Amino acid sequence: MIRHSLPTHRWHKSSYSEAQNAGCIEMQATEDRLVAIGDSKARPRGAFVFAPRAWATFVHSIRIGEDTLQPAR
């Protein structure tokens, strides 16, 4: 799902982004307790929204280097 018009003051820049780099992945918690992920260079395009557990499973899989993602249980 894509969501538009999220509050700009709630975006958090990725810790992996360089301080001087304007383009990065940002995230924020939505009022309905979902996780919004967006591109700082393309905010008008909206942000992808995920359930917290789905986002946590994705991030965990990336960190441990899994080639395939398994559905959350």
Buried (B, 14 or more C-beta within 10 A) or exposed (E): EEBEEBEEEEBEBEEEBEEEEEEBBBBBEBEEEBBBBBBBEEBEEBBBBBEEEBBEBBEEBEEEEEEEEEEEE
